[in-house]
Amino acid sequence: MAARQQWFETLRVSIAQEHGKGWIVREKGATSRKPIGRCQLIRIWEDRTRSSVMLPMEWKATNATAILTTVGQVRNLMEERHLSLQDALRLNTELLSGNQEQAGEEFAGWPEVAARFLKAQEGRRSSTLRDITTRVERTLEALRSRPCPRDGGTLMRRYAEKFFEGCPAGGTGRKRNLLDVARFLAYAVDECGAPTRFYPPSKTKINELIGSAETTAAEKLTPPIKPEDLAALLDQLDADSEHELRLAVGLVGLYGLRPAELAVLTVKEGKAYVGHVKRNSTSMGAKAKPPRLVKAIDIAGRDGEGERLIQLYASGRVKLPKSLRNQIAKVEEKGRFQDVGADFAQKLERYAPWRALVARCPGLTPYSLRHGYAWRAHCCSTNAMHPRITAALMGHNVATHLKHYGSWTDEASLEAAVERYNAGVHPVGA
């Protein structure tokens, strides 16, 4: 009769069946004075590197189930949180110590987690904090829905089902929402004792919820206003005696400004400069950037119009629209520039000739005035401007410039190269 299989052999078979190769348990530390040692867990990876830890239990048959359970818990923590074997065992021990219950029934509760998480975000700018607060409130709403989500993956799917109806697949809206939800869930588990099953799913799963955009980056780029349309718009504003709005539109369009940069536009010794308006968690703690020089790229047949407008602005003979000036005056109090750009957009979108232009050129937005600057720089002169120079004038780096306007610069470069070649061709046999 074959010998009865030892308990640890059965245990090893169970571990292999449940977790695959590379998970080994064995006895270690047994001596003549202490005949029963402790259980050592060894993890062997595909490249044959290995790591080991001592489990907090003796090597005996009555602990077989506990050993099998612990191996599973440690493996889950390693994969869910990308922890080392040692860190996973340490966290698992803490979770089982009684301070944080694995079942999650004793932790403070989701409203308390939300309050603590939002308090930790107080250093962020007001608009970002407002967005995060909305996403946390939505997460709590998803948690209260029925059937009740029982883990992080289910919760994030529920969030997407409830709140992504008007949020295009593959867009930054979905991405920002889900990344904030993931950060909230990780904080809940790591800092507040929430059940580990609520740890956010893998990046692959999150990307599935974000989805893929139906349009390419080039198709999503707001179209530029063409030079002839900008000229006609400025003429119409003049004819309608909309001199203040004409000044704002001309400065944004001819100088390639972000509309919000009208709040930080100054003129010194006849030169125009704009300050910094793009504030985020990184830039808020960084040293303030000096104002950047801005230069007009004029429209054919309107030479010097940009220079004339900046001198008019500096003289104060024509001011920006009153509502726009009011928003600029509130920037310091509010701590944000977005309302300046929003007011500019609102005034332009209420102007009937602009609406007629949008109807004729679908996709145009007030930001198309800025994009028109890049278009003229790369596509409206035989001496196309270098992307590095245009990027500096527009206030972003070359990588950002090429990301948004790369198709234009590439096309302009190709056309210019062919023109230079053709200009150098001599008749054969002349």
Contacts in CASP RR format, 6 or more apart in sequence:
PFRMAT RR
TARGET T0000
AUTHOR 0000-0000-0000
METHOD contacts of the structure
MODEL  1
MAARQQWFETLRVSIAQEHGKGWIVREKGATSRKPIGRCQLIRIWEDRTR
SSVMLPMEWKATNATAILTTVGQVRNLMEERHLSLQDALRLNTELLSGNQ
EQAGEEFAGWPEVAARFLKAQEGRRSSTLRDITTRVERTLEALRSRPCPR
DGGTLMRRYAEKFFEGCPAGGTGRKRNLLDVARFLAYAVDECGAPTRFYP
PSKTKINELIGSAETTAAEKLTPPIKPEDLAALLDQLDADSEHELRLAVG
LVGLYGLRPAELAVLTVKEGKAYVGHVKRNSTSMGAKAKPPRLVKAIDIA
GRDGEGERLIQLYASGRVKLPKSLRNQIAKVEEKGRFQDVGADFAQKLER
YAPWRALVARCPGLTPYSLRHGYAWRAHCCSTNAMHPRITAALMGHNVAT
HLKHYGSWTDEASLEAAVERYNAGVHPVGA
7 61 0 8 1.000
7 64 0 8 1.000
8 25 0 8 1.000
8 26 0 8 1.000
8 27 0 8 1.000
8 59 0 8 1.000
8 61 0 8 1.000
8 64 0 8 1.000
10 64 0 8 1.000
11 25 0 8 1.000
11 64 0 8 1.000
11 67 0 8 1.000
11 68 0 8 1.000
12 24 0 8 1.000
12 25 0 8 1.000
14 68 0 8 1.000
15 23 0 8 1.000
15 24 0 8 1.000
15 25 0 8 1.000
15 68 0 8 1.000
15 71 0 8 1.000
16 23 0 8 1.000
18 68 0 8 1.000
18 72 0 8 1.000
19 71 0 8 1.000
19 72 0 8 1.000
19 75 0 8 1.000
21 44 0 8 1.000
22 42 0 8 1.000
22 43 0 8 1.000
22 44 0 8 1.000
22 45 0 8 1.000
23 41 0 8 1.000
23 42 0 8 1.000
23 43 0 8 1.000
23 44 0 8 1.000
23 71 0 8 1.000
23 75 0 8 1.000
24 41 0 8 1.000
24 42 0 8 1.000
24 43 0 8 1.000
24 44 0 8 1.000
25 39 0 8 1.000
25 40 0 8 1.000
25 41 0 8 1.000
25 42 0 8 1.000
25 55 0 8 1.000
25 67 0 8 1.000
25 71 0 8 1.000
26 39 0 8 1.000
26 40 0 8 1.000
26 42 0 8 1.000
26 59 0 8 1.000
27 36 0 8 1.000
27 37 0 8 1.000
27 38 0 8 1.000
27 39 0 8 1.000
27 40 0 8 1.000
27 59 0 8 1.000
28 37 0 8 1.000
28 38 0 8 1.000
28 39 0 8 1.000
28 40 0 8 1.000
28 54 0 8 1.000
28 59 0 8 1.000
29 37 0 8 1.000
29 38 0 8 1.000
30 36 0 8 1.000
30 37 0 8 1.000
30 59 0 8 1.000
36 58 0 8 1.000
36 59 0 8 1.000
36 60 0 8 1.000
37 58 0 8 1.000
37 59 0 8 1.000
38 54 0 8 1.000
38 55 0 8 1.000
38 56 0 8 1.000
38 57 0 8 1.000
38 58 0 8 1.000
38 59 0 8 1.000
39 54 0 8 1.000
39 55 0 8 1.000
39 57 0 8 1.000
39 58 0 8 1.000
39 59 0 8 1.000
39 63 0 8 1.000
39 67 0 8 1.000
40 52 0 8 1.000
40 53 0 8 1.000
40 54 0 8 1.000
40 55 0 8 1.000
41 52 0 8 1.000
41 53 0 8 1.000
41 54 0 8 1.000
41 55 0 8 1.000
41 70 0 8 1.000
41 71 0 8 1.000
41 74 0 8 1.000
41 85 0 8 1.000
41 89 0 8 1.000
42 50 0 8 1.000
42 51 0 8 1.000
42 52 0 8 1.000
43 50 0 8 1.000
43 51 0 8 1.000
43 52 0 8 1.000
43 85 0 8 1.000
44 50 0 8 1.000
51 84 0 8 1.000
51 85 0 8 1.000
51 86 0 8 1.000
52 85 0 8 1.000
53 85 0 8 1.000
53 86 0 8 1.000
53 89 0 8 1.000
55 67 0 8 1.000
55 70 0 8 1.000
55 89 0 8 1.000
56 93 0 8 1.000
57 63 0 8 1.000
57 66 0 8 1.000
57 67 0 8 1.000
57 70 0 8 1.000
70 92 0 8 1.000
73 92 0 8 1.000
73 102 0 8 1.000
74 85 0 8 1.000
74 88 0 8 1.000
74 89 0 8 1.000
74 92 0 8 1.000
75 88 0 8 1.000
76 196 0 8 1.000
77 83 0 8 1.000
77 88 0 8 1.000
77 91 0 8 1.000
77 92 0 8 1.000
77 196 0 8 1.000
78 84 0 8 1.000
78 85 0 8 1.000
78 88 0 8 1.000
80 196 0 8 1.000
80 199 0 8 1.000
81 88 0 8 1.000
81 91 0 8 1.000
81 199 0 8 1.000
83 91 0 8 1.000
94 100 0 8 1.000
95 101 0 8 1.000
95 102 0 8 1.000
95 196 0 8 1.000
96 102 0 8 1.000
100 106 0 8 1.000
100 107 0 8 1.000
100 193 0 8 1.000
101 107 0 8 1.000
102 195 0 8 1.000
102 196 0 8 1.000
103 195 0 8 1.000
104 193 0 8 1.000
104 194 0 8 1.000
104 195 0 8 1.000
107 113 0 8 1.000
107 192 0 8 1.000
107 193 0 8 1.000
107 194 0 8 1.000
107 195 0 8 1.000
108 192 0 8 1.000
108 193 0 8 1.000
109 192 0 8 1.000
109 194 0 8 1.000
110 140 0 8 1.000
110 143 0 8 1.000
110 188 0 8 1.000
110 194 0 8 1.000
111 140 0 8 1.000
112 192 0 8 1.000
113 184 0 8 1.000
113 187 0 8 1.000
113 188 0 8 1.000
113 192 0 8 1.000
113 194 0 8 1.000
114 136 0 8 1.000
114 137 0 8 1.000
114 139 0 8 1.000
114 140 0 8 1.000
114 184 0 8 1.000
116 187 0 8 1.000
116 191 0 8 1.000
116 192 0 8 1.000
117 136 0 8 1.000
117 184 0 8 1.000
117 187 0 8 1.000
117 188 0 8 1.000
118 129 0 8 1.000
118 132 0 8 1.000
118 133 0 8 1.000
118 136 0 8 1.000
120 187 0 8 1.000
121 128 0 8 1.000
121 129 0 8 1.000
121 132 0 8 1.000
122 129 0 8 1.000
123 129 0 8 1.000
123 281 0 8 1.000
123 284 0 8 1.000
124 132 0 8 1.000
124 281 0 8 1.000
125 279 0 8 1.000
125 280 0 8 1.000
125 281 0 8 1.000
125 284 0 8 1.000
125 335 0 8 1.000
125 336 0 8 1.000
126 334 0 8 1.000
126 335 0 8 1.000
126 336 0 8 1.000
127 336 0 8 1.000
127 338 0 8 1.000
128 280 0 8 1.000
128 281 0 8 1.000
131 176 0 8 1.000
131 180 0 8 1.000
132 180 0 8 1.000
135 177 0 8 1.000
135 180 0 8 1.000
135 181 0 8 1.000
135 184 0 8 1.000
136 180 0 8 1.000
136 184 0 8 1.000
138 159 0 8 1.000
138 162 0 8 1.000
138 163 0 8 1.000
138 177 0 8 1.000
139 155 0 8 1.000
139 159 0 8 1.000
139 181 0 8 1.000
139 184 0 8 1.000
139 185 0 8 1.000
141 162 0 8 1.000
142 149 0 8 1.000
142 155 0 8 1.000
142 158 0 8 1.000
142 159 0 8 1.000
142 162 0 8 1.000
142 163 0 8 1.000
143 149 0 8 1.000
143 155 0 8 1.000
145 158 0 8 1.000
145 162 0 8 1.000
149 155 0 8 1.000
149 157 0 8 1.000
149 158 0 8 1.000
150 197 0 8 1.000
151 197 0 8 1.000
151 198 0 8 1.000
152 185 0 8 1.000
152 197 0 8 1.000
152 198 0 8 1.000
152 199 0 8 1.000
152 200 0 8 1.000
152 201 0 8 1.000
153 200 0 8 1.000
153 201 0 8 1.000
153 205 0 8 1.000
155 181 0 8 1.000
155 185 0 8 1.000
155 198 0 8 1.000
156 178 0 8 1.000
156 181 0 8 1.000
156 182 0 8 1.000
156 185 0 8 1.000
156 200 0 8 1.000
156 201 0 8 1.000
156 205 0 8 1.000
156 206 0 8 1.000
156 209 0 8 1.000
157 209 0 8 1.000
159 177 0 8 1.000
159 178 0 8 1.000
159 181 0 8 1.000
160 174 0 8 1.000
160 178 0 8 1.000
160 209 0 8 1.000
163 177 0 8 1.000
164 174 0 8 1.000
164 177 0 8 1.000
167 173 0 8 1.000
167 174 0 8 1.000
167 177 0 8 1.000
168 174 0 8 1.000
168 213 0 8 1.000
168 214 0 8 1.000
169 210 0 8 1.000
169 211 0 8 1.000
169 212 0 8 1.000
169 213 0 8 1.000
169 214 0 8 1.000
170 210 0 8 1.000
170 211 0 8 1.000
170 212 0 8 1.000
170 213 0 8 1.000
171 210 0 8 1.000
171 213 0 8 1.000
174 209 0 8 1.000
174 210 0 8 1.000
174 211 0 8 1.000
175 210 0 8 1.000
178 206 0 8 1.000
178 209 0 8 1.000
178 210 0 8 1.000
179 206 0 8 1.000
181 200 0 8 1.000
182 200 0 8 1.000
182 206 0 8 1.000
185 194 0 8 1.000
185 198 0 8 1.000
185 199 0 8 1.000
185 200 0 8 1.000
186 199 0 8 1.000
186 200 0 8 1.000
188 194 0 8 1.000
188 198 0 8 1.000
189 195 0 8 1.000
189 196 0 8 1.000
189 198 0 8 1.000
189 199 0 8 1.000
200 206 0 8 1.000
213 220 0 8 1.000
217 403 0 8 1.000
218 407 0 8 1.000
221 371 0 8 1.000
221 404 0 8 1.000
222 363 0 8 1.000
222 364 0 8 1.000
222 365 0 8 1.000
222 367 0 8 1.000
222 368 0 8 1.000
222 371 0 8 1.000
223 361 0 8 1.000
223 363 0 8 1.000
223 364 0 8 1.000
223 368 0 8 1.000
223 371 0 8 1.000
224 368 0 8 1.000
224 371 0 8 1.000
224 372 0 8 1.000
224 373 0 8 1.000
224 374 0 8 1.000
224 375 0 8 1.000
225 233 0 8 1.000
225 253 0 8 1.000
225 357 0 8 1.000
225 361 0 8 1.000
225 364 0 8 1.000
225 368 0 8 1.000
225 369 0 8 1.000
225 371 0 8 1.000
225 372 0 8 1.000
225 375 0 8 1.000
226 361 0 8 1.000
226 372 0 8 1.000
226 375 0 8 1.000
227 299 0 8 1.000
227 300 0 8 1.000
227 372 0 8 1.000
227 375 0 8 1.000
227 376 0 8 1.000
227 380 0 8 1.000
228 299 0 8 1.000
229 357 0 8 1.000
229 361 0 8 1.000
230 250 0 8 1.000
230 253 0 8 1.000
230 254 0 8 1.000
230 299 0 8 1.000
230 369 0 8 1.000
230 372 0 8 1.000
231 299 0 8 1.000
231 302 0 8 1.000
232 357 0 8 1.000
233 249 0 8 1.000
233 353 0 8 1.000
233 354 0 8 1.000
233 357 0 8 1.000
234 246 0 8 1.000
234 249 0 8 1.000
234 250 0 8 1.000
234 305 0 8 1.000
236 353 0 8 1.000
237 243 0 8 1.000
237 245 0 8 1.000
237 246 0 8 1.000
237 249 0 8 1.000
237 351 0 8 1.000
237 353 0 8 1.000
238 246 0 8 1.000
240 353 0 8 1.000
242 351 0 8 1.000
243 318 0 8 1.000
244 318 0 8 1.000
244 319 0 8 1.000
244 320 0 8 1.000
244 321 0 8 1.000
244 322 0 8 1.000
245 321 0 8 1.000
245 347 0 8 1.000
245 348 0 8 1.000
245 351 0 8 1.000
247 309 0 8 1.000
247 312 0 8 1.000
247 313 0 8 1.000
247 318 0 8 1.000
247 319 0 8 1.000
247 320 0 8 1.000
248 262 0 8 1.000
248 320 0 8 1.000
248 321 0 8 1.000
248 324 0 8 1.000
248 344 0 8 1.000
248 347 0 8 1.000
249 348 0 8 1.000
249 369 0 8 1.000
250 305 0 8 1.000
250 306 0 8 1.000
250 309 0 8 1.000
250 369 0 8 1.000
251 257 0 8 1.000
251 262 0 8 1.000
251 265 0 8 1.000
251 309 0 8 1.000
251 310 0 8 1.000
251 313 0 8 1.000
252 258 0 8 1.000
252 259 0 8 1.000
252 262 0 8 1.000
252 344 0 8 1.000
252 366 0 8 1.000
252 369 0 8 1.000
252 370 0 8 1.000
253 369 0 8 1.000
253 370 0 8 1.000
253 372 0 8 1.000
253 373 0 8 1.000
254 296 0 8 1.000
254 297 0 8 1.000
254 298 0 8 1.000
254 299 0 8 1.000
254 305 0 8 1.000
254 306 0 8 1.000
254 309 0 8 1.000
254 373 0 8 1.000
255 272 0 8 1.000
255 294 0 8 1.000
255 295 0 8 1.000
255 296 0 8 1.000
255 306 0 8 1.000
255 310 0 8 1.000
255 373 0 8 1.000
256 294 0 8 1.000
256 297 0 8 1.000
256 369 0 8 1.000
256 370 0 8 1.000
256 372 0 8 1.000
256 373 0 8 1.000
256 374 0 8 1.000
256 393 0 8 1.000
256 394 0 8 1.000
257 265 0 8 1.000
257 274 0 8 1.000
257 294 0 8 1.000
257 370 0 8 1.000
258 277 0 8 1.000
258 278 0 8 1.000
258 341 0 8 1.000
258 370 0 8 1.000
259 340 0 8 1.000
259 341 0 8 1.000
259 344 0 8 1.000
259 345 0 8 1.000
259 366 0 8 1.000
259 367 0 8 1.000
259 369 0 8 1.000
259 370 0 8 1.000
260 277 0 8 1.000
260 337 0 8 1.000
260 338 0 8 1.000
260 340 0 8 1.000
260 341 0 8 1.000
260 344 0 8 1.000
261 274 0 8 1.000
261 275 0 8 1.000
261 277 0 8 1.000
262 320 0 8 1.000
262 324 0 8 1.000
262 328 0 8 1.000
262 340 0 8 1.000
262 341 0 8 1.000
262 344 0 8 1.000
263 277 0 8 1.000
263 327 0 8 1.000
263 328 0 8 1.000
263 331 0 8 1.000
263 337 0 8 1.000
263 340 0 8 1.000
264 274 0 8 1.000
264 275 0 8 1.000
264 276 0 8 1.000
264 277 0 8 1.000
264 291 0 8 1.000
264 337 0 8 1.000
265 272 0 8 1.000
265 273 0 8 1.000
265 274 0 8 1.000
265 294 0 8 1.000
265 313 0 8 1.000
266 272 0 8 1.000
266 273 0 8 1.000
266 274 0 8 1.000
266 275 0 8 1.000
266 291 0 8 1.000
267 273 0 8 1.000
267 310 0 8 1.000
267 311 0 8 1.000
267 313 0 8 1.000
267 314 0 8 1.000
270 310 0 8 1.000
270 311 0 8 1.000
270 314 0 8 1.000
271 293 0 8 1.000
272 293 0 8 1.000
272 294 0 8 1.000
272 295 0 8 1.000
272 310 0 8 1.000
273 291 0 8 1.000
273 292 0 8 1.000
273 293 0 8 1.000
273 294 0 8 1.000
274 291 0 8 1.000
274 292 0 8 1.000
274 294 0 8 1.000
275 289 0 8 1.000
275 291 0 8 1.000
275 292 0 8 1.000
276 283 0 8 1.000
276 288 0 8 1.000
276 289 0 8 1.000
276 291 0 8 1.000
277 337 0 8 1.000
279 336 0 8 1.000
279 337 0 8 1.000
292 392 0 8 1.000
292 393 0 8 1.000
292 395 0 8 1.000
293 393 0 8 1.000
294 393 0 8 1.000
295 393 0 8 1.000
296 304 0 8 1.000
296 305 0 8 1.000
296 306 0 8 1.000
296 307 0 8 1.000
296 309 0 8 1.000
296 310 0 8 1.000
297 373 0 8 1.000
297 376 0 8 1.000
297 377 0 8 1.000
297 385 0 8 1.000
298 304 0 8 1.000
298 305 0 8 1.000
298 306 0 8 1.000
299 305 0 8 1.000
299 376 0 8 1.000
300 380 0 8 1.000
312 318 0 8 1.000
313 320 0 8 1.000
319 325 0 8 1.000
320 328 0 8 1.000
321 343 0 8 1.000
321 347 0 8 1.000
323 343 0 8 1.000
323 347 0 8 1.000
324 340 0 8 1.000
324 343 0 8 1.000
324 344 0 8 1.000
324 347 0 8 1.000
326 343 0 8 1.000
327 339 0 8 1.000
327 340 0 8 1.000
327 341 0 8 1.000
327 342 0 8 1.000
327 343 0 8 1.000
328 340 0 8 1.000
330 339 0 8 1.000
331 337 0 8 1.000
331 339 0 8 1.000
331 340 0 8 1.000
341 366 0 8 1.000
344 366 0 8 1.000
345 365 0 8 1.000
345 366 0 8 1.000
348 354 0 8 1.000
348 366 0 8 1.000
349 355 0 8 1.000
349 366 0 8 1.000
357 364 0 8 1.000
358 364 0 8 1.000
358 365 0 8 1.000
370 394 0 8 1.000
371 405 0 8 1.000
373 394 0 8 1.000
374 390 0 8 1.000
374 394 0 8 1.000
374 401 0 8 1.000
374 404 0 8 1.000
374 405 0 8 1.000
374 408 0 8 1.000
375 408 0 8 1.000
377 384 0 8 1.000
377 385 0 8 1.000
377 390 0 8 1.000
377 393 0 8 1.000
378 384 0 8 1.000
378 385 0 8 1.000
378 387 0 8 1.000
378 390 0 8 1.000
378 405 0 8 1.000
378 408 0 8 1.000
378 409 0 8 1.000
378 411 0 8 1.000
378 412 0 8 1.000
379 408 0 8 1.000
379 411 0 8 1.000
379 412 0 8 1.000
382 416 0 8 1.000
382 419 0 8 1.000
384 409 0 8 1.000
384 412 0 8 1.000
384 413 0 8 1.000
384 416 0 8 1.000
387 398 0 8 1.000
387 401 0 8 1.000
387 402 0 8 1.000
387 405 0 8 1.000
387 406 0 8 1.000
387 409 0 8 1.000
388 398 0 8 1.000
390 401 0 8 1.000
390 405 0 8 1.000
391 397 0 8 1.000
391 398 0 8 1.000
391 400 0 8 1.000
391 401 0 8 1.000
394 401 0 8 1.000
401 409 0 8 1.000
402 409 0 8 1.000
END
